[in-house]
């Protein structure tokens, strides 16, 4: 591809189209997520138990991981929860052969979910357009080509202009914004399938009083942040305008995990002499918990929750 197109088309093609990044690559090879951490799975298991209790311990309880990556979260949940919990993934890539048989796997969403629906770092990869204020003060779409070069395109349409006016107003020449309407729609579509239980989106994002003036479109490859070139060799992502997402509760991950009992306290030093192996394991867990609750890192991610 050498011509220019809007960012939403470029993201859809290079991330999810034939030969796209997410049809070939495992996220864990390129960037770290909370879902790859064992202590995160323990917290999710406690959340599932809370939701299960609220629903009255039904005969079947589904945990659906939308955008499951390599299935790390579900694999760990399989070791934490009994067979009454049905574990299922929605993912474009084939199921990794090492995952337990009890984990259902496929590319399509079910019509209905009773239980816990999780979307961890999914919304930031929903294709979206970029708006830019031109030198005359008009808000226009930004277009990008296969080398990452950009140019100004058409003025934004009325629907996107209305979203920007409500959630991310930009007026000064050079200001940029990612139009989050497709993320809002994606979340509405997911929660519409939840018949009973809880839907949870976990993602990095921002609120209206702290929108980044230059936008957040970026790329990731091989564990490093790289320019967002739509050539299918890298992840392309943009932070989520989390206050635009219709949900019952939004809170930083560090607060949500602490409420679920995640403890980043270091183990007592005397344990190192009494039980060196136990001390090493406790230290590793505390380190992982600290990383998940770090306000400058994963702890700043948002938990967006809808209950039925």
Backbone bond lengths (Angstrom), bond angles and torsions (degrees), N, CA, C in turn:
res aa  C-N    CA-C-N  psi(-1)  N-CA   C-N-CA  omega(-1)  CA-C   N-CA-C  phi
1 X - - - 1.464 - - 1.521 109.21 -
2 X 1.326 116.99 125.74 1.461 120.60 -179.65 1.522 111.95 -121.54
3 X 1.345 118.98 -17.53 1.447 121.21 -178.68 1.510 112.40 -79.83
4 X 1.330 115.64 171.87 1.457 121.43 179.24 1.529 110.48 -90.35
5 X 1.319 116.59 146.16 1.455 123.41 176.19 1.515 108.23 -151.00
6 X 1.332 116.24 163.20 1.456 119.59 177.93 1.521 109.83 -68.82
7 X 1.339 115.62 156.71 1.462 121.12 -175.57 1.524 111.73 -59.17
8 X 1.331 118.43 -37.50 1.460 119.64 -178.05 1.522 111.02 -61.67
9 X 1.320 117.44 -41.12 1.459 120.90 178.53 1.521 110.53 -68.72
10 X 1.329 116.85 -40.92 1.467 120.38 -179.89 1.521 111.02 -64.39
11 X 1.342 117.50 -42.56 1.460 120.59 178.67 1.526 111.39 -64.94
12 X 1.335 116.30 -45.47 1.466 119.39 -178.75 1.521 110.93 -60.66
13 X 1.302 116.84 -41.49 1.461 120.66 -177.57 1.517 112.40 -70.42
14 X 1.346 116.63 -47.33 1.463 119.17 -172.42 1.523 113.69 -83.90
15 X 1.329 117.07 -19.47 1.465 119.73 177.17 1.526 112.31 -92.72
16 X 1.349 116.69 -41.49 1.461 120.02 -168.82 1.522 114.66 -122.93
17 X 1.314 118.42 -8.74 1.456 120.61 179.87 1.521 111.83 -75.28
18 X 1.330 118.50 178.80 1.470 121.30 177.88 1.533 110.51 -53.93
19 X 1.318 115.89 127.05 1.459 120.15 -177.70 1.511 114.07 74.54
20 X 1.350 117.62 8.98 1.455 120.91 -177.83 1.517 112.87 -69.73
21 X 1.332 114.71 164.02 1.466 121.98 -175.00 1.522 111.44 -53.88
22 X 1.332 118.20 -48.42 1.468 120.45 -174.82 1.523 113.11 -80.28
23 X 1.309 117.94 -4.30 1.462 120.23 171.12 1.528 111.50 -91.14
24 X 1.339 116.50 -11.85 1.465 120.54 -177.46 1.516 113.09 -115.68
25 X 1.323 117.03 -36.49 1.457 120.87 -164.79 1.524 112.71 -106.57
26 X 1.332 115.83 147.72 1.458 122.19 170.26 1.528 108.59 -90.68
27 X 1.334 118.13 129.41 1.467 119.82 -178.28 1.520 113.24 -54.54
28 X 1.352 117.34 -37.33 1.454 120.24 -177.14 1.513 114.48 -60.44
29 X 1.318 117.45 -18.03 1.463 120.28 177.18 1.523 112.77 -80.87
30 X 1.339 116.07 -12.29 1.463 119.38 -172.79 1.521 114.11 -122.91
31 X 1.327 117.91 -28.37 1.458 119.88 179.45 1.518 108.76 -158.41
32 X 1.332 114.93 157.50 1.466 121.26 -178.59 1.517 109.92 -94.45
33 X 1.344 116.01 141.20 1.451 121.43 174.86 1.524 109.09 -128.23
34 X 1.318 115.15 162.76 1.466 119.50 177.37 1.524 111.17 -59.37
35 X 1.336 117.25 -36.21 1.455 121.92 -174.22 1.525 113.08 -64.38
36 X 1.316 117.61 -14.96 1.461 120.72 -179.93 1.524 112.52 -85.94
37 X 1.328 118.16 -0.92 1.462 122.26 -172.21 1.528 110.81 -103.71
38 X 1.344 118.63 128.57 1.475 120.07 -178.20 1.521 114.20 -56.48
39 X 1.345 118.64 -42.30 1.459 118.67 -177.28 1.529 111.43 -67.79
40 X 1.324 117.49 -24.32 1.465 120.15 174.36 1.518 109.68 -66.29
41 X 1.330 117.03 -42.68 1.469 120.58 178.06 1.524 110.70 -61.04
42 X 1.331 117.14 -37.48 1.463 119.80 178.09 1.524 110.91 -63.28
43 X 1.328 116.73 -38.98 1.462 120.08 177.95 1.527 110.79 -67.71
44 X 1.330 116.98 -40.50 1.462 120.40 178.35 1.530 110.09 -64.72
45 X 1.327 117.39 -37.62 1.468 120.46 176.93 1.524 110.26 -61.52
46 X 1.328 117.50 -39.59 1.470 120.14 177.32 1.523 110.93 -66.97
47 X 1.343 116.25 -38.83 1.465 119.43 176.09 1.527 110.38 -62.74
48 X 1.326 116.56 -44.54 1.468 119.98 178.73 1.522 110.94 -59.09
49 X 1.317 116.37 -40.19 1.463 119.58 178.76 1.525 111.00 -64.78
50 X 1.330 117.18 -39.08 1.462 120.61 177.51 1.526 111.12 -62.18
51 X 1.343 115.82 -45.71 1.464 119.91 -179.55 1.520 110.13 -66.76
52 X 1.329 116.51 -40.36 1.456 121.87 178.13 1.528 110.78 -58.16
53 X 1.329 116.16 -43.39 1.467 120.15 178.11 1.519 110.92 -64.52
54 X 1.322 116.65 -41.44 1.469 119.54 179.28 1.519 111.81 -61.57
55 X 1.335 116.90 -32.90 1.459 121.37 -179.82 1.529 112.46 -84.44
56 X 1.336 117.33 -0.66 1.451 120.01 177.80 1.511 114.72 84.05
57 X 1.345 117.36 25.87 1.467 122.71 178.50 1.534 111.19 54.10
58 X 1.318 118.47 64.29 1.472 120.48 -179.43 1.531 111.10 -66.00
59 X 1.338 115.57 165.69 1.462 120.05 -179.17 1.527 111.76 -60.94
60 X 1.317 116.10 -36.14 1.465 120.38 178.97 1.516 109.18 -130.19
61 X 1.302 115.60 139.89 1.471 122.26 -179.63 1.525 106.10 -136.36
62 X 1.323 116.86 120.10 1.465 121.13 -177.05 1.516 110.69 -97.54
63 X 1.323 116.07 134.04 1.465 121.92 167.28 1.523 106.32 -110.79
64 X 1.319 116.19 112.79 1.458 122.52 -176.81 1.522 109.26 -109.24
65 X 1.315 116.83 119.58 1.464 123.03 178.82 1.524 107.81 -102.00
66 X 1.325 116.92 108.45 1.464 122.42 -177.20 1.527 108.54 -92.46
67 X 1.325 116.50 117.85 1.452 120.98 -171.84 1.513 109.08 78.38
68 X 1.343 115.48 58.89 1.474 121.29 -168.79 1.512 114.33 -79.01
69 X 1.324 118.74 -6.37 1.463 119.92 179.91 1.510 111.21 62.73
70 X 1.330 115.67 -124.82 1.456 120.59 178.33 1.508 113.91 -89.28
71 X 1.335 117.87 5.77 1.450 121.75 178.33 1.509 114.63 78.92
72 X 1.340 117.71 17.72 1.462 120.41 -176.48 1.519 113.00 -60.00
73 X 1.330 116.53 -42.61 1.464 119.45 -178.28 1.528 110.63 -64.67
74 X 1.314 117.08 -48.67 1.463 120.34 -178.34 1.530 111.30 -65.61
75 X 1.313 117.51 -35.32 1.466 119.79 178.21 1.527 110.48 -61.60
76 X 1.317 116.60 -42.08 1.474 119.27 179.70 1.522 110.97 -72.34
77 X 1.319 117.31 -36.60 1.463 119.63 177.42 1.526 111.06 -63.94
78 X 1.320 116.91 -31.22 1.466 120.23 178.41 1.522 111.35 -62.02
79 X 1.320 116.83 -28.15 1.456 120.62 177.61 1.509 113.80 -88.85
80 X 1.321 116.84 -6.82 1.463 121.14 -177.04 1.524 113.52 -109.32
81 X 1.336 117.30 -23.76 1.461 121.81 -173.35 1.517 110.22 -121.47
82 X 1.323 116.09 145.74 1.464 119.51 -177.84 1.529 110.88 -76.96
83 X 1.339 115.26 176.12 1.458 121.07 -171.99 1.523 113.92 -68.81
84 X 1.332 117.99 -10.27 1.463 118.76 174.90 1.518 110.90 -64.90
85 X 1.322 116.64 -24.68 1.459 121.64 177.80 1.529 108.54 -86.33
86 X 1.308 115.86 116.80 1.465 120.93 177.41 1.527 108.24 -85.85
87 X 1.315 116.56 125.58 1.459 122.06 -177.54 1.528 109.19 -106.52
88 X 1.325 116.82 128.77 1.459 120.77 -175.67 1.517 110.33 -143.32
89 X 1.327 115.87 146.95 1.467 122.55 179.98 1.515 109.77 -123.13
90 X 1.333 115.58 142.44 1.455 122.28 166.94 1.520 106.40 -110.24
91 X 1.317 116.30 115.55 1.466 120.82 -173.36 1.530 109.31 -158.12
92 X 1.336 116.45 142.63 1.463 121.20 -178.07 1.526 112.64 -74.48
93 X 1.328 116.96 -36.16 1.462 119.45 -178.27 1.525 110.78 -74.85
94 X 1.334 117.66 159.40 1.470 119.71 175.85 1.525 110.87 -64.21
95 X 1.313 115.03 157.79 1.457 121.19 178.59 1.519 110.51 -66.05
96 X 1.337 117.96 128.43 1.469 120.00 175.53 1.526 110.54 -59.37
97 X 1.328 118.05 135.53 1.471 120.10 -172.62 1.515 115.02 -66.12
98 X 1.331 118.22 -20.59 1.461 119.72 -177.04 1.523 113.53 -82.61
99 X 1.331 118.21 -9.43 1.465 120.11 -177.24 1.522 110.98 -71.37
100 X 1.325 117.55 148.25 1.468 121.06 179.65 1.528 112.18 -58.78
101 X 1.332 115.71 149.15 1.462 121.12 -179.71 1.522 111.84 -60.67
102 X 1.327 117.70 -28.83 1.467 120.22 -175.29 1.525 112.73 -68.30
103 X 1.332 117.86 -13.62 1.463 120.98 179.60 1.521 108.75 -85.53
104 X 1.333 116.82 111.54 1.462 121.37 174.57 1.533 108.90 -74.85
105 X 1.337 116.46 147.91 1.467 119.98 -171.81 1.517 109.84 -145.73
106 X 1.314 117.41 133.82 1.452 120.48 176.60 1.511 111.80 -175.77
107 X 1.341 117.23 170.91 1.466 120.71 -175.50 1.520 115.08 -87.40
108 X 1.327 117.39 -9.32 1.464 119.68 -170.89 1.527 112.03 -111.95
109 X 1.323 114.95 144.82 1.455 120.77 174.99 1.521 110.52 -72.10
110 X 1.326 118.37 141.92 1.462 119.88 172.19 1.520 110.11 -71.18
111 X 1.333 115.22 161.74 1.463 119.14 179.79 1.522 111.99 -69.00
112 X 1.342 116.36 -31.88 1.463 120.02 -176.09 1.520 109.57 -146.11
113 X 1.326 115.58 148.21 1.465 122.02 178.95 1.523 108.44 -131.47
114 X 1.323 115.95 125.96 1.462 122.84 169.24 1.517 107.07 -110.95
115 X 1.311 117.63 111.05 1.455 119.68 -179.82 1.510 112.28 141.58
116 X 1.326 116.19 -124.47 1.465 122.35 -175.01 1.521 109.02 -126.75
117 X 1.321 116.19 119.55 1.469 123.03 176.35 1.520 107.69 -105.97
118 X 1.327 116.93 125.89 1.461 121.89 -176.99 1.524 109.45 -121.15
119 X 1.318 116.12 134.14 1.461 122.23 173.45 1.520 107.11 -129.40
120 X 1.322 116.19 93.80 1.462 121.77 -176.65 1.524 110.01 -95.63
121 X 1.313 115.92 114.79 1.459 123.34 -177.61 1.527 111.16 53.21
122 X 1.308 114.40 49.01 1.469 122.41 174.96 1.520 111.31 -101.48
123 X 1.334 117.06 -47.17 1.463 120.60 -172.69 1.520 112.14 -63.35
124 X 1.331 117.52 -31.82 1.466 119.17 -179.50 1.521 112.05 -67.27
125 X 1.342 117.62 -17.47 1.463 121.62 178.05 1.519 113.06 -100.84
126 X 1.331 117.85 3.13 1.458 120.09 173.80 1.537 107.63 -70.60
127 X 1.330 118.58 122.87 1.464 120.05 -176.88 1.520 112.32 -55.78
128 X 1.325 114.92 135.87 1.464 120.30 179.91 1.521 108.92 -143.06
129 X 1.312 115.03 161.52 1.465 120.33 177.98 1.520 110.88 -94.09
130 X 1.320 114.54 157.86 1.459 122.81 175.37 1.525 108.38 -108.71
131 X 1.332 115.67 132.85 1.458 121.54 175.38 1.519 109.12 -109.02
132 X 1.330 115.94 143.11 1.472 122.22 -179.77 1.522 108.56 -135.43
133 X 1.329 116.04 140.03 1.465 120.86 174.69 1.524 108.39 -84.54
134 X 1.323 116.99 122.23 1.463 120.16 -178.06 1.537 110.77 -80.83
135 X 1.330 118.96 174.33 1.476 120.69 -177.23 1.517 114.61 -59.34
136 X 1.352 117.45 -21.29 1.461 120.59 179.49 1.526 112.42 -94.32
137 X 1.342 116.75 5.44 1.450 120.19 177.74 1.516 114.80 87.93
138 X 1.334 118.17 6.15 1.460 121.13 177.98 1.528 109.45 -86.99
139 X 1.325 115.51 143.18 1.465 120.96 179.08 1.521 107.96 -94.15
140 X 1.333 115.29 120.54 1.465 121.13 -174.39 1.523 110.03 -129.13
141 X 1.322 115.40 156.87 1.459 120.04 174.38 1.529 109.29 -71.62
142 X 1.322 115.38 144.30 1.454 120.21 170.49 1.518 108.51 -93.43
143 X 1.321 116.12 139.91 1.456 122.71 176.85 1.515 109.31 -114.28
144 X 1.329 115.92 153.47 1.457 121.71 -176.29 1.526 108.48 -137.06
145 X 1.349 116.28 150.37 1.462 119.06 175.19 1.527 110.02 -113.11
146 X 1.317 117.06 -176.42 1.452 121.83 -174.39 1.505 114.95 -68.75
147 X 1.315 118.36 -9.16 1.466 121.38 176.55 1.529 112.01 -99.09
148 X 1.340 116.73 -4.59 1.460 120.75 -176.58 1.513 113.89 93.44
149 X 1.340 117.75 -3.00 1.465 120.34 176.15 1.517 109.41 -67.47
150 X 1.333 117.09 146.11 1.455 121.32 -177.86 1.522 111.24 -126.01
151 X 1.326 114.03 158.39 1.466 120.56 174.90 1.521 107.70 -152.24
152 X 1.317 116.46 165.43 1.458 121.45 177.15 1.521 109.93 -81.45
153 X 1.335 115.15 139.16 1.454 121.11 178.56 1.521 111.08 -113.09
154 X 1.322 115.69 -145.67 1.461 121.76 -176.70 1.525 111.93 -69.62
155 X 1.334 116.90 158.94 1.465 119.37 170.85 1.528 110.29 -60.63
156 X 1.330 116.55 148.32 1.465 119.70 179.66 1.529 109.31 -65.02
157 X 1.341 115.51 147.81 1.457 118.90 -179.76 1.526 110.40 -76.91
158 X 1.324 115.76 173.96 1.462 120.61 -173.25 1.529 111.77 -62.18
159 X 1.344 117.40 -39.96 1.463 120.32 -177.71 1.521 111.07 -64.79
160 X 1.323 116.68 -45.82 1.463 119.38 179.14 1.521 111.44 -69.79
161 X 1.329 117.24 -34.96 1.464 119.91 176.20 1.523 110.88 -61.87
162 X 1.338 116.48 -38.18 1.463 119.93 178.99 1.525 110.66 -67.24
163 X 1.350 117.21 -40.63 1.465 119.48 178.01 1.535 110.00 -62.40
164 X 1.319 116.98 -45.25 1.456 120.30 179.41 1.523 111.39 -61.30
165 X 1.306 116.74 -42.95 1.464 119.86 -178.21 1.519 111.18 -61.21
166 X 1.337 116.58 -36.42 1.461 119.92 -178.04 1.515 112.70 -81.29
167 X 1.344 117.12 -40.42 1.456 119.98 -167.83 1.518 115.24 -112.67
168 X 1.337 118.20 -27.24 1.465 118.87 -175.88 1.526 108.65 -150.97
169 X 1.332 117.85 70.64 1.466 119.72 -179.09 1.532 111.20 -65.90
170 X 1.312 116.24 132.70 1.467 121.54 174.44 1.529 107.36 -130.28
171 X 1.325 115.59 134.34 1.469 119.77 -174.49 1.520 112.86 -134.91
172 X 1.325 118.46 -29.45 1.460 120.97 -174.33 1.525 110.09 -84.06
173 X 1.338 118.32 138.11 1.464 120.30 177.88 1.532 111.69 -51.28
174 X 1.335 115.29 132.30 1.463 121.56 -179.86 1.511 114.02 94.16
175 X 1.341 118.49 -16.39 1.467 119.91 177.37 1.530 109.84 -64.95
176 X 1.337 114.98 145.26 1.461 121.69 -177.67 1.527 109.80 -127.79
177 X 1.312 115.00 154.44 1.467 120.65 175.62 1.519 108.86 -151.88
178 X 1.337 115.36 144.64 1.453 119.82 170.30 1.526 108.45 -92.61
179 X 1.304 117.24 126.71 1.462 122.10 -175.40 1.526 108.23 -81.15
180 X 1.327 116.13 111.34 1.457 120.99 -169.76 1.508 115.79 -88.00
181 X 1.332 118.83 5.38 1.466 119.84 -176.92 1.527 113.18 -54.97
182 X 1.347 120.50 -39.71 1.472 118.54 178.63 1.524 112.97 -64.84
183 X 1.326 118.38 -31.24 1.465 120.59 176.41 1.533 110.28 -68.19
184 X 1.348 115.33 -42.59 1.463 119.36 177.76 1.526 110.06 -58.94
185 X 1.334 116.12 -43.45 1.461 120.85 -178.84 1.523 111.51 -66.91
186 X 1.336 116.54 -39.15 1.459 120.15 178.62 1.527 110.46 -60.79
187 X 1.324 116.76 -43.20 1.457 119.86 -179.41 1.522 111.21 -67.75
188 X 1.320 117.40 -39.92 1.465 119.76 176.40 1.520 110.47 -60.64
189 X 1.332 116.65 -39.71 1.452 119.78 178.98 1.512 112.73 -65.62
190 X 1.323 116.96 -37.50 1.463 120.29 179.15 1.528 110.84 -69.57
191 X 1.326 116.50 -47.53 1.463 118.78 -177.18 1.524 111.63 -68.78
192 X 1.333 117.50 -23.28 1.464 119.68 177.08 1.525 111.47 -65.72
193 X 1.332 117.25 -21.93 1.465 121.13 179.72 1.525 112.06 -88.24
194 X 1.315 116.98 -7.62 1.456 120.76 -179.77 1.529 109.04 -84.16
195 X 1.329 116.66 110.89 1.464 119.95 179.75 1.521 111.34 -85.60
196 X 1.357 116.27 -42.93 1.469 121.79 175.23 1.514 107.75 -147.20
197 X 1.319 115.45 140.55 1.458 119.03 177.10 1.509 112.73 124.62
198 X 1.337 115.45 -143.85 1.465 121.69 -174.59 1.522 109.57 -136.62
199 X 1.319 115.99 136.95 1.464 122.67 170.60 1.521 107.60 -110.69
200 X 1.329 115.92 133.99 1.458 121.10 -174.95 1.517 110.06 -133.28
201 X 1.331 116.47 120.68 1.463 122.25 171.79 1.523 107.94 -104.88
202 X 1.327 116.01 135.41 1.464 121.78 178.75 1.516 107.14 -124.28
203 X 1.326 116.24 119.70 1.462 117.98 -175.86 1.516 110.51 -160.94
204 X 1.321 115.15 162.65 1.453 118.58 173.86 1.518 108.80 -89.87
205 X 1.334 115.49 145.17 1.443 118.59 -174.08 1.512 112.52 -169.03
206 X 1.318 115.31 -165.05 1.461 121.60 -176.25 1.516 109.45 -150.40
207 X 1.327 113.79 161.56 1.464 121.61 178.63 1.535 109.11 -107.66
208 X 1.328 115.53 165.86 1.456 120.94 -171.69 1.519 113.21 -59.00
209 X 1.341 117.09 -33.14 1.460 118.74 -178.31 1.526 112.67 -82.20
210 X 1.346 117.72 -0.28 1.459 120.69 177.69 1.531 111.31 -137.41
211 X 1.321 117.65 41.22 1.461 119.93 176.89 1.533 109.99 -70.75
212 X 1.327 118.53 138.31 1.466 120.73 177.81 1.526 111.04 -76.43
213 X 1.311 117.31 125.59 1.467 121.38 -174.55 1.516 112.66 -61.66
214 X 1.331 117.84 -28.81 1.459 121.30 -177.44 1.520 112.70 -97.24
215 X 1.343 118.27 3.88 1.451 120.15 -176.07 1.519 111.55 76.86
216 X 1.330 116.67 -177.39 1.469 120.45 -173.36 1.520 113.50 -133.89
217 X 1.328 118.82 7.53 1.458 120.58 -176.88 1.530 110.08 -57.10
218 X 1.332 116.49 125.31 1.460 120.13 -177.89 1.521 109.72 -151.14
219 X 1.340 115.84 172.04 1.451 121.98 178.94 1.520 110.63 -125.74
220 X 1.345 115.49 157.85 1.460 121.26 175.85 1.520 109.09 -137.35
221 X 1.332 114.58 135.96 1.457 120.97 177.52 1.523 108.92 -154.64
222 X 1.329 115.49 132.99 1.472 121.73 176.20 1.530 112.02 54.46
223 X 1.333 116.31 38.68 1.457 120.15 175.93 1.504 115.54 79.68
224 X 1.325 117.84 8.73 1.467 120.60 -178.46 1.521 110.20 -128.05
225 X 1.339 115.39 149.05 1.456 119.69 171.91 1.511 109.02 -76.42
226 X 1.323 116.17 131.99 1.464 122.42 -177.23 1.529 108.55 -134.33
227 X 1.321 118.38 166.39 1.467 119.37 177.89 1.528 111.15 -60.34
228 X 1.339 117.59 146.43 1.469 121.19 -177.75 1.526 112.26 -80.48
229 X 1.300 116.23 68.90 1.468 121.05 179.95 1.532 108.28 -86.95
230 X 1.319 119.32 123.10 1.471 121.30 -176.49 1.523 112.47 -81.57
231 X 1.347 115.05 69.97 1.459 120.55 -178.51 1.522 112.69 -117.84
232 X 1.356 117.12 10.91 1.467 124.42 177.34 1.523 113.18 70.52
233 X 1.330 118.44 11.07 1.466 120.36 178.08 1.520 112.13 -98.19
234 X 1.328 118.26 -2.14 1.467 121.26 -171.70 1.526 110.07 -151.46
235 X 1.309 114.39 159.00 1.460 120.80 170.04 1.521 108.63 -71.27
236 X 1.315 116.93 141.83 1.463 122.11 172.13 1.520 106.97 -122.31
237 X 1.307 116.12 128.28 1.460 120.79 -170.09 1.517 110.16 -145.04
238 X 1.326 115.45 155.86 1.463 121.70 173.89 1.519 108.29 -144.79
239 X 1.316 116.84 140.57 1.454 121.48 -179.05 1.530 111.02 -59.49
240 X 1.327 115.25 157.00 1.458 121.99 -174.71 1.531 110.15 -98.10
241 X 1.322 115.99 135.08 1.473 120.49 171.11 1.525 106.75 -76.85
242 X 1.332 116.13 87.45 1.464 120.33 -165.63 1.528 113.22 -68.38
243 X 1.330 117.83 -27.06 1.457 118.79 179.86 1.520 112.17 -73.61
244 X 1.336 117.83 -14.06 1.460 120.97 176.22 1.526 111.80 -83.41
245 X 1.334 117.50 -13.53 1.460 122.05 -178.80 1.533 109.23 -79.86
246 X 1.310 117.42 126.23 1.460 122.18 -178.65 1.526 109.54 -77.94
247 X 1.323 116.82 109.20 1.460 121.03 -179.13 1.525 109.11 -149.59
248 X 1.331 115.73 170.22 1.461 120.56 -179.10 1.521 112.64 -85.30
249 X 1.320 116.76 -30.13 1.466 120.28 -177.77 1.520 108.81 -148.81
250 X 1.338 115.91 138.72 1.467 120.53 171.28 1.522 107.63 -132.95
251 X 1.327 115.17 134.65 1.457 120.06 -179.35 1.525 108.77 -156.10
252 X 1.332 117.45 155.25 1.467 119.64 177.03 1.529 110.89 -63.57
253 X 1.321 115.21 149.12 1.465 119.63 -178.61 1.523 112.04 -57.91
254 X 1.320 117.53 -37.66 1.465 118.87 -176.60 1.528 111.08 -60.08
255 X 1.347 116.51 -36.09 1.458 119.67 179.45 1.525 111.04 -74.38
256 X 1.322 116.73 -41.10 1.461 120.25 -179.31 1.527 111.19 -64.00
257 X 1.323 116.76 -42.38 1.462 119.60 -178.35 1.524 111.37 -70.34
258 X 1.307 117.77 -35.97 1.461 119.30 177.36 1.519 110.99 -64.87
259 X 1.336 117.05 -36.99 1.460 119.32 176.97 1.528 111.22 -65.38
260 X 1.329 116.60 -26.31 1.460 120.79 178.46 1.527 112.26 -89.54
261 X 1.309 116.03 9.64 1.456 120.18 173.11 1.497 116.25 91.84
262 X 1.323 118.72 9.16 1.464 119.63 178.73 1.526 109.08 -71.60
263 X 1.323 116.16 126.70 1.462 122.09 -173.90 1.520 109.32 -121.52
264 X 1.332 115.66 120.42 1.457 120.54 179.57 1.523 112.34 -96.69
265 X 1.339 117.74 10.95 1.462 120.56 -179.55 1.529 110.87 -67.46
266 X 1.309 116.06 140.17 1.463 120.34 178.16 1.527 109.88 -71.38
267 X 1.327 117.69 143.62 1.470 119.69 177.77 1.523 110.07 -67.78
268 X 1.334 118.52 154.55 1.473 120.75 179.25 1.529 110.88 -62.33
269 X 1.312 115.76 139.21 1.460 120.56 -173.97 1.527 112.10 -63.54
270 X 1.352 118.09 -29.01 1.463 118.81 -178.64 1.529 112.05 -63.49
271 X 1.354 115.97 -21.56 1.464 119.29 178.62 1.522 110.78 -65.70
272 X 1.340 116.84 -26.21 1.464 119.74 179.73 1.517 111.72 -62.81
273 X 1.325 117.23 -28.30 1.465 121.17 -179.61 1.527 111.20 -92.02
274 X 1.333 116.04 -34.89 1.456 119.78 -177.87 1.531 112.49 -78.75
275 X 1.346 115.74 -37.27 1.467 121.01 -176.54 1.522 108.63 -148.49
276 X 1.335 117.61 79.98 1.472 120.44 -175.19 1.527 113.64 -56.81
277 X 1.329 117.08 -40.79 1.462 119.36 -179.45 1.536 110.35 -66.17
278 X 1.327 115.93 -45.83 1.454 120.05 178.25 1.517 111.79 -61.04
279 X 1.339 115.53 -38.99 1.465 119.67 178.60 1.529 110.50 -63.53
280 X 1.326 117.08 -44.31 1.465 120.67 -179.54 1.525 110.90 -62.36
281 X 1.337 116.38 -40.81 1.462 119.57 179.05 1.523 111.17 -66.59
282 X 1.337 116.49 -42.69 1.464 119.89 179.68 1.526 111.08 -66.00
283 X 1.327 116.45 -36.61 1.461 120.59 178.61 1.525 110.71 -66.07
284 X 1.328 116.50 -40.25 1.466 120.20 178.54 1.529 110.77 -64.40
285 X 1.330 116.72 -41.03 1.460 120.32 178.58 1.527 111.21 -65.56
286 X 1.327 117.08 -41.54 1.461 120.41 178.70 1.522 110.95 -63.85
287 X 1.338 115.94 -38.71 1.458 120.01 178.68 1.525 111.20 -64.76
288 X 1.344 115.68 -42.92 1.460 119.17 178.51 1.523 110.92 -65.39
289 X 1.327 116.85 -40.32 1.461 120.64 178.66 1.524 110.85 -63.88
290 X 1.328 116.80 -39.70 1.461 120.43 179.16 1.523 110.61 -63.67
291 X 1.330 116.36 -38.25 1.459 119.87 179.38 1.529 110.79 -66.69
292 X 1.320 116.88 -40.85 1.462 120.59 -179.14 1.518 113.02 -69.70
293 X 1.335 116.94 -22.17 1.466 120.78 -177.99 1.524 112.77 -110.26
294 X 1.315 117.75 7.79 1.457 122.13 179.84 1.530 109.48 -65.14
295 X 1.340 118.97 118.20 1.467 120.42 -177.23 1.522 113.65 -65.50
296 X 1.323 117.13 -15.49 1.466 120.45 176.97 1.523 111.92 -96.74
297 X 1.322 117.11 1.22 1.456 120.96 -177.80 1.514 111.12 -135.09
298 X 1.351 115.64 -127.18 1.456 119.72 -176.57 1.523 112.80 -62.63
299 X 1.323 117.51 -26.07 1.462 120.12 178.74 1.511 113.59 -64.57
300 X 1.340 116.63 -17.47 1.461 120.52 178.47 1.521 112.49 -86.03
301 X 1.338 116.96 -7.73 1.460 118.65 174.06 1.526 109.84 -59.30
302 X 1.315 115.01 157.48 1.459 120.65 -179.11 1.523 110.35 -104.63
303 X 1.321 115.44 141.72 1.461 122.48 169.58 1.520 107.39 -103.77
304 X 1.317 116.38 120.20 1.453 122.71 179.88 1.536 106.51 -114.07
305 X 1.319 116.04 117.46 1.464 121.02 -168.74 1.525 111.72 -122.60
306 X 1.317 115.42 134.71 1.466 122.30 173.42 1.515 108.39 -125.84
307 X 1.329 117.10 130.80 1.458 122.94 -178.54 1.530 110.90 -113.80
308 X 1.298 114.81 143.08 1.468 121.49 175.43 1.519 109.17 -122.70
